[in-house]
């Protein structure tokens, strides 16, 4: 396989990986929008609605005690559920999006599942007085949250494969800009687990023990002083490297040309034209 064929295959693999990475980014982005940004709005509505609900019920209780009449049945609002469970979901979703932690997404899935089971069971059993509209809102809210979190959890399997491929996370054949994305930490974690962070062999490690010597004049550059022991050790290691026994060497003194292969002297030796008669 020549270099051109390798480049064509490489570009094809890059394009395939780029498309698969785009799906992962799309799933992660959808999870972030719903579980972080939208949940912030839900938290605000829950706090404001619960405050009004408490004020309204307290006023109704005082009025009932004053008129000495029985109180009407107080319905349990849907935003009382989201008031307690939405904030931890928003925080864990935010951390999961930054650190790419699948366990946090699974924890959010469990919370959404609890809300969904509570809403569905209350719809049929009616153990907690709630308005039908409130129950339906909780079912829709928890169902969408469960679906978006499941998208992220299923995307980690794809991410585990893509982080092992060349060019992650951008997969750009021309320009590999892989030092600006939060997905880089995901690859570095894989490299650490695979013990591939050390790119130098024992004989290729550079000298690390050095000190900067300030310049005596402002017009001169600072110097670098390297530890003498380190330098000597490094050169001794290089000196211990055996020479290649198979290296072709030639003695110039032993090279001789075969006289039979040379042309006749009359063909390339010409008399001086100054000695020829006019």
Secondary structure, DSSP 4 states (H G I P E B T S, - for coil): --HHHHHHHHHHHHHHHHHHHHHHHHHHHHHHIIIIIIHHHHHHHHHHHHHHHHHHHHHHHHHHHHHT-PPPPPPPPTHHHHHHHHHHHHHHHHHHHHHT-HHHHHHHHHHHHHHHHHHHHHHHH--S---HHHHHHHHHHHHHHHHHHHHHHHHHHHHHHHTTSTTTTT--SS----SSSTHHHHHHHHHHHTT----S-TTTPPP--EEEEPPSSTTSPPEEEE-HHHHHHHHHHHHTSPPPTT-----GGG----GGGSPPHHHH----GGGS--
